Amino acid sequence: MIPIRDDNPTRTPPILTWLVIGLCVLVFLWEWSLGAAAQQAIFGYGLIPARLLQGAMLPPEIGTVPAVLTVFTSMFLHGGWMHLIGNMLYLWIFSDNVEDAMGHGRFLVFYLLCGIGAALAQALPAPASTVPMVGASGAISGVLGAYLVLYPNARVTVVIPLGFYLHVTRLPAVAVLGLWFLMQLLSELLSGAGSGVAFRAHIGGFVAGLVLVFAFLPRRR
């Protein structure tokens, strides 16, 4: 299923959502401008578990930031156009309502904390891994978890590919996001170590969002 919109209006402009999308796009354009050197940027600013948890060193010719900061810089890097577009689509559809419910400042802290939870969920089980993790999907997974708690009955329009036919239908958010989370669990169980997708980060971010959402709602909620 590919979500394309929801029917959940907001009361305030999702300023932080727009800002995150803009930053991710700008950072990706910067990566794209590097050409062959983009791979060095992925290693330099992506989260490498062995570097964060075991103090592994990168070659001196790779520009980088302190290892702890890669928890944040990795959230704005992406590995390709489809990686970026998929993440920004989910952020565009689901993040505005969560930001509206929390308020801009609370949402920013919530988003970053979900990204941290996702990074740790990916890194801690494999502390010696030298594969860099990049992408906003861990933090966005936290947004999905919060959306599921706040708006389980909101209707989401999805596209379901059936061979050469694209079926469009509307489903409750609990079905769309519940199935999404189930797919992450199954993918993590069935995928090998070299799958290239950080399913543990998706799971960790989603669970972080489910738990943290209650702490970031204004008292009136």
SEDO-397840 format. One line per 3 residues: number of its first residue (from 0); their letters; for each residue x, y, z of N, C-alpha, C, O. Coordinates in pm, whole numbers. Each point is the difference from the previous one (the first is absolute). Layout:
<atoms>
NUM = A = X:Y:Z:X:Y:Z:X:Y:Z:X:Y:Z  ...
</atoms>
This chain:
<atoms>
0 = MIP = 83:-119:0:-83:119:0:87:125:0:99:8:72  -138:88:-153:72:126:-7:-98:111:40:-91:30:-77  108:31:194:-91:110:37:27:122:-83:115:31:-32
3 = IRD = -222:41:-5:17:121:-80:-61:123:68:37:112:-35  -129:-130:130:-54:113:76:-89:-54:112:-37:-117:1  4:207:92:-99:-34:103:-107:108:1:15:104:-64
6 = DNP = -124:-129:137:-110:96:4:-5:69:136:-108:33:51  225:-11:7:11:51:136:49:145:-5:121:22:-10  -209:77:18:43:139:-12:77:47:123:-12:-59:107
9 = TRT = 90:164:-123:76:58:110:-48:142:27:-61:64:-86  88:-16:208:-40:135:39:111:101:-23:-27:119:-18  152:-165:18:114:91:-13:92:-49:-111:4:-120:-27
12 = PPI = 68:210:-38:95:-43:-104:110:-87:60:54:33:105  -20:-143:-171:106:-90:51:140:51:-33:70:-56:-83  -31:164:150:124:69:-35:121:-91:15:88:-2:-87
15 = LTW = -83:-75:198:116:-87:22:5:-113:-101:108:-39:-45  -223:-13:8:-4:-104:-103:57:52:-130:81:-67:-64  -124:186:24:54:60:-123:151:21:13:74:-22:-96
18 = LVI = -29:66:213:142:26:19:82:-128:-12:104:-1:-64  -151:-107:126:73:-127:-8:5:-49:-144:104:-45:-47  -217:54:-24:-1:-43:-140:98:85:-81:76:-53:-81
21 = GLC = -78:184:102:91:88:-72:145:-32:27:82:-3:-92  -48:-21:219:138:-33:35:44:-132:-63:111:-10:-51  -199:-90:55:36:-129:-59:24:13:-150:93:-59:-54
24 = VLV = -177:137:-14:17:20:-144:130:74:-29:74:-37:-90  -46:143:167:122:77:-22:125:-85:25:96:7:-77  -99:-86:183:116:-86:30:19:-102:-111:113:-30:-38
27 = FLW = -224:-25:-13:15:-98:-108:55:66:-126:82:-60:-69  -126:180:38:55:71:-116:150:24:18:77:-6:-96  -36:35:220:143:14:29:73:-132:-24:107:-2:-61
30 = EWS = -166:-109:108:61:-132:-25:13:-24:-151:105:-43:-48  -212:72:-24:-2:-24:-144:107:83:-71:59:-45:-98  -35:166:149:100:87:-62:142:-52:19:91:40:-73
33 = LGA = -71:-128:171:134:-51:28:45:-106:-100:119:-30:-9  -213:-25:-64:37:-104:-96:54:-123:69:-62:-53:92  177:7:-138:60:-122:56:38:17:146:9:-99:73
36 = AAQ = 13:221:-28:38:24:140:-118:-12:96:19:9:122  -141:-27:-174:-116:-12:87:13:-119:95:-50:5:113  116:-111:-158:18:-118:87:81:37:124:-27:-52:108
39 = QAI = 125:138:-123:77:44:116:-88:79:96:16:-12:122  -108:92:-174:-90:75:86:-91:-95:79:-29:24:117  -14:-132:-181:-84:-99:69:76:-59:118:-56:-16:108
42 = FGY = 184:-18:-129:80:-57:108:36:105:105:7:-30:119  14:153:-164:43:103:93:-111:51:90:24:34:116  -148:-27:-171:-110:59:75:-112:-99:31:-94:33:72
45 = GLI = 103:-155:-126:-94:-104:39:38:-61:134:112:17:48  -206:-88:11:25:-63:130:61:-139:-22:-65:-88:-56  187:71:101:69:-129:-8:8:-57:140:70:57:85
48 = PAR = -139:-168:-56:-1:-54:137:138:-19:61:22:33:116  72:-87:-194:134:-24:54:69:130:38:80:2:94  -109:103:-163:59:130:32:-66:61:123:67:55:87
51 = LLQ = -199:-64:-80:-73:60:111:22:-76:131:18:62:105  -19:-195:-112:1:-81:122:135:-58:36:24:-33:116  66:19:-214:129:-63:28:120:88:-35:114:-44:10
54 = GAM = -140:166:-50:110:92:-25:79:-26:-126:114:45:-11  -171:-118:-84:71:-27:-125:30:132:-71:-77:96:10  188:-92:-81:46:121:-67:-22:-10:-151:11:-108:-58
57 = LPP = -41:220:-4:-10:7:-145:133:47:-59:79:64:70  -53:-96:-195:121:54:-65:3:152:8:-105:64:-10  221:-6:28:9:146:20:-50:83:-117:-35:116:18
60 = EIG = 31:-174:-137:-43:79:-116:-152:18:-5:-50:78:-81  -23:-150:166:-146:13:2:-39:107:102:25:-16:119  -85:125:-166:-46:104:89:-118:-49:82:-86:-72:-52
63 = TVP = 81:109:178:-105:-53:85:-25:94:118:59:107:10  -148:-148:77:-31:69:124:21:-100:113:14:-119:-27  -12:164:153:11:-96:111:-107:-109:-10:-112:26:-43
66 = AVL = 148:-146:85:-87:-116:-19:-139:22:57:-98:-41:-61  89:105:177:-131:17:64:-91:88:-84:-122:-15:3  180:107:-79:-82:89:-83:-56:-71:-123:-96:48:-60
69 = TVF = 155:-159:22:-52:-73:-116:-139:-57:28:-72:-34:-94  35:22:222:-137:-40:32:-99:99:-63:-109:-39:-42  148:166:36:-87:103:-55:26:25:-149:-94:11:-79
72 = TSM = 221:-4:39:29:27:-141:-52:-111:-90:-39:25:-114  40:-148:164:-46:-112:-82:-149:11:-34:-44:-57:-100  -33:129:182:-144:14:-23:-32:82:-124:-112:-5:-50
75 = FLH = 209:81:0:-27:89:-112:67:-46:-129:-14:65:-104  88:-176:110:63:-57:-119:-90:-108:-59:-77:-64:72  87:44:-203:-75:-108:-64:87:-65:-107:90:61:-57
78 = GGW = -122:-188:31:84:-79:-89:-38:7:-146:68:-60:-83  -174:129:48:-43:9:-139:-132:74:-10:-64:30:101  24:-2:-227:-124:75:-20:-121:-73:55:-85:62:64
81 = MHL = 74:-192:-87:-117:-74:47:-3:-7:153:-107:6:61  224:-18:-1:10:2:146:-55:133:53:-79:2:95  121:107:-155:-44:133:42:-150:18:-23:-72:42:90
84 = IGN = 24:-74:-210:-140:23:-35:-92:-82:89:-103:50:47  137:-177:-22:-83:-83:86:-11:55:140:-109:7:56  222:33:1:-2:56:135:-77:131:7:-79:21:92
87 = MLY = 100:67:-190:-68:129:3:-150:-15:-23:-79:80:51  38:-180:-126:-142:-26:-21:-68:-34:133:-104:56:33  162:-147:42:-57:-38:130:2:118:96:-96:21:75
90 = LWI = 204:56:-76:9:116:88:-107:102:-36:-64:57:89  44:-32:-218:-97:98:-47:-142:-39:41:-79:86:40  47:-213:-49:-138:-45:27:-31:-2:149:-107:45:41
93 = FSD = 199:-97:40:-33:-29:140:55:100:101:-51:8:112  152:67:-148:68:82:100:-78:126:36:8:47:113  -83:8:-209:-66:128:27:-99:-10:115:-10:92:81
96 = NVE = -64:-203:-73:-98:-15:107:66:-21:135:-50:47:102  161:-119:-100:72:-20:126:58:132:49:-6:32:118  63:46:-209:51:131:36:-112:90:50:17:76:96
99 = DAM = -133:-84:-162:-116:80:40:-44:-35:142:-36:88:78  38:-217:-45:-44:-45:133:99:38:108:-41:33:112  169:-37:-141:103:24:101:39:147:12:34:46:109
102 = GHG = -39:27:-219:59:133:-4:139:-10:-60:64:-105:7  -17:213:-64:124:-4:-78:121:-40:83:76:-88:-40  -57:151:156:119:-28:81:1:-142:51:102:-69:-9
105 = RFL = -213:24:63:-8:-138:51:25:-100:-113:68:-101:18  -125:131:-135:16:-93:-112:145:-14:-39:45:-111:-28  30:220:25:141:-7:-39:78:-91:95:78:-84:-44
108 = VFY = -99:102:175:70:-84:97:-44:-145:-15:82:-91:4  -213:70:-21:-53:-135:-19:64:-67:-122:43:-115:7  -37:186:-118:55:-54:-124:146:-43:19:39:-109:-42
111 = LLC = 40:195:104:141:-32:21:18:-117:96:87:-85:-20  -169:79:125:10:-111:95:-37:-133:-67:62:-103:27  -163:105:-113:-35:-122:-74:115:-42:-91:28:-119:-15
114 = GIG = 40:217:-46:116:-31:-82:112:-62:81:67:-92:-47  -46:143:168:102:-59:89:-38:-142:37:84:-90:-4  -211:68:41:-45:-135:33:18:-96:-115:39:-115:20
117 = AAL = -68:162:-142:16:-85:-118:146:-34:-23:34:-113:-32  54:213:48:143:-23:-19:54:-103:99:77:-88:-38  -118:99:163:48:-95:101:-56:-140:-25:69:-99:20
120 = AQA = -193:92:-65:-59:-130:-30:75:-70:-113:9:-123:-2  43:201:-92:76:-58:-109:143:-34:42:54:-103:-41  7:188:123:142:-14:32:28:-99:113:95:-78:-9
123 = LPA = -174:80:114:33:-79:118:6:-151:-25:88:-66:55  -176:8:-136:11:-144:-26:122:-40:-82:38:-117:0  24:211:-70:116:-30:-84:105:109:18:26:75:-94
126 = PAS = 34:-65:212:90:112:30:127:1:-83:66:103:-10  -29:-216:-50:122:-5:-80:-24:27:-148:93:-5:-81  -219:34:44:-32:22:-141:70:125:-53:6:103:69
129 = TVP = 45:-112:-190:63:115:-65:-85:53:-115:48:78:-82  -172:-121:76:-92:46:-105:-67:129:46:-66:0:104  82:109:-178:-62:126:43:-151:-3:-16:-53:-52:-99
132 = MVG = -17:108:197:-145:13:-6:-34:146:-32:48:91:68  -129:-70:-171:-42:135:-37:-150:-3:-28:-56:-105:-33  -6:221:45:-140:12:-35:-85:49:115:33:-18:117
135 = ASG = -144:80:-154:-93:54:99:-103:-102:44:-86:31:83  92:-152:-136:-109:-96:23:-15:-40:146:-112:-29:43  220:25:35:-12:-35:141:-83:102:75:-91:-36:74
138 = AIS = 123:165:-92:-77:106:66:-143:4:-54:-94:21:76  78:-41:-207:-134:0:-58:-82:-116:54:-121:13:17  185:-125:10:-71:-113:60:-60:39:134:-110:-44:34
141 = GVL = 183:126:43:-56:51:124:-124:84:-23:-96:-8:76  97:89:-182:-118:78:-36:-117:-92:-33:-114:28:38  141:-138:-108:-106:-95:-33:-59:-62:127:-121:-17:11
144 = GAY = 208:-16:85:-50:-54:126:-89:98:72:-104:-38:54  144:166:-51:-82:103:65:-132:19:-74:-105:15:64  108:-16:-195:-123:16:-80:-97:-114:30:-120:22:13
147 = LVL = 173:-143:-1:-85:-115:30:-71:17:133:-117:-34:13  187:87:87:-60:22:132:-106:110:-8:-108:-14:56  140:124:-125:-87:118:1:-119:-11:-95:-109:47:32
150 = YPN = 130:-109:-147:-104:1:-104:-20:-139:-62:14:-15:-121  -45:-85:201:-11:-136:-57:-112:-15:-102:6:-88:-86  -108:173:94:-114:-15:-89:2:98:-117:-93:1:-81
153 = ARV = 197:81:71:12:88:-117:8:-83:-126:61:-108:-1  -120:156:-104:0:-73:-127:121:39:-84:30:118:-18  39:-219:-31:120:20:-81:-25:-58:-139:-39:-116:-13
156 = TVV = 62:196:-89:-13:-48:-137:130:-68:-40:108:59:11  -118:-183:-59:118:-78:-36:-15:-54:-141:-111:-20:-50  224:-5:-13:6:-66:-130:54:-141:22:105:-18:61
159 = IPL = -177:-80:-112:40:-140:14:32:-54:-140:-92:-20:-79  219:-5:47:33:-56:-132:-49:-144:-12:32:-85:83  -109:59:-187:-49:-135:-30:42:-33:-143:-75:18:-95
162 = GFY = 198:-67:83:54:-23:-133:18:133:-71:72:88:48  -137:-73:-165:8:124:-76:-110:98:40:-9:110:-55  -74:-149:149:-113:84:41:28:60:137:48:-68:90
165 = LHV = -77:198:-74:19:69:127:-138:24:61:-80:78:-51  55:-146:162:-129:14:69:11:107:108:88:-7:85  -178:106:-88:-1:108:97:-117:-21:95:-114:-21:-43
168 = TRL = 142:27:173:-104:-18:100:33:81:124:111:50:15  -209:-38:74:19:72:125:-13:-99:115:-95:-78:6  192:83:85:4:-93:113:25:79:128:58:108:-5
171 = PAV = -102:-161:120:33:67:126:149:-6:28:69:-95:-39  -19:198:106:143:9:27:49:-121:78:114:-44:-19  -197:-10:107:45:-114:79:31:-120:-89:90:-78:32
174 = AVL = -161:64:-143:29:-110:-93:126:28:-80:84:-89:-17  -70:212:-33:116:34:-83:128:-7:82:97:-63:-42  -96:127:159:122:6:80:25:-131:74:115:-38:21
177 = GLW = -221:-30:17:19:-133:63:63:-97:-97:90:-76:38  -135:77:-163:59:-89:-101:143:43:-30:88:-85:-19  -63:215:15:136:49:-23:95:-53:108:109:-48:-31
180 = FLM = -151:57:157:85:-45:109:20:-152:-6:110:-49:26  -215:-24:-58:13:-145:-14:100:-36:-108:78:-94:16  -78:168:-126:94:-25:-108:144:27:45:92:-70:-43
183 = QLL = -72:169:128:135:27:50:48:-116:88:115:-42:-9  -204:-8:94:36:-113:86:35:-123:-83:102:-64:24  -187:32:-120:24:-118:-84:127:18:-83:77:-95:-16
186 = SEL = -56:214:-35:119:25:-81:127:-16:82:100:-53:-48  -103:100:173:117:-15:86:26:-147:31:115:-43:5  -221:-34:17:17:-142:31:49:-80:-120:76:-96:16
189 = LSG = -118:135:-135:30:-80:-119:121:50:-79:55:-75:-81  -15:200:103:110:55:-80:133:-43:56:13:-28:119  86:24:-206:136:-31:43:71:124:48:-55:111:-3
192 = AGS = 178:-130:47:78:112:53:30:103:-107:22:117:33  -20:-157:-159:36:94:-106:-120:52:-76:13:33:-118  -129:-23:181:-120:44:-70:9:144:-46:-63:37:-99
195 = GVA = 140:46:170:15:140:-38:-109:90:52:4:121:-24  -103:-174:95:-109:79:56:5:-12:152:12:-110:53  -22:224:16:12:1:147:-135:-28:63:-63:89:58
198 = FRA = 17:-215:-69:-131:-33:55:-5:17:152:-103:39:54  213:-68:15:2:18:145:-22:146:37:-65:30:100  118:61:-181:-21:143:25:-147:36:-18:-54:79:78
201 = HIG = -12:-136:-178:-142:25:-20:-80:-48:121:-89:70:49  121:-189:-3:-72:-56:114:25:83:125:-94:35:72  221:-3:-46:34:77:118:-61:138:-1:-49:47:102
204 = GFV = 51:20:-218:-61:132:-9:-150:-5:22:-55:87:67  -12:-187:-123:-144:-14:14:-38:-21:146:-93:64:51  164:-153:16:-29:-26:141:28:125:84:-75:31:92
207 = AGL = 184:40:-124:29:125:71:-114:99:-16:-38:68:95  -17:-59:-216:-112:91:-23:-123:-40:77:-70:86:54  41:-216:-48:-115:-48:76:9:39:147:-100:35:62
210 = VLV = 221:-42:-7:20:27:142:10:150:29:-62:50:93  141:21:-174:30:139:29:-116:95:-30:-5:109:56  -87:-149:-142:-107:91:-39:-75:54:121:-42:116:-1
213 = FAF = 23:-198:104:-78:44:116:70:110:78:-65:85:61  197:-85:-64:77:102:74:7:132:-73:38:101:60  -73:-98:-189:18:121:-79:-132:67:-40:0:96:-77
216 = LPR = -111:-145:129:-127:64:-28:-25:111:103:30:-19:118  -84:132:-161:-39:103:98:-101:-57:99:-71:-96:-32  65:153:149:-88:-54:104:-147:-5:-41:-75:-86:45
219 = RR = 35:181:-131:-141:3:-40:-38:-126:-79:-117:-35:-7  217:-33:-53:-29:-121:-74:-17:-119:93:-26:-111:-47
</atoms>
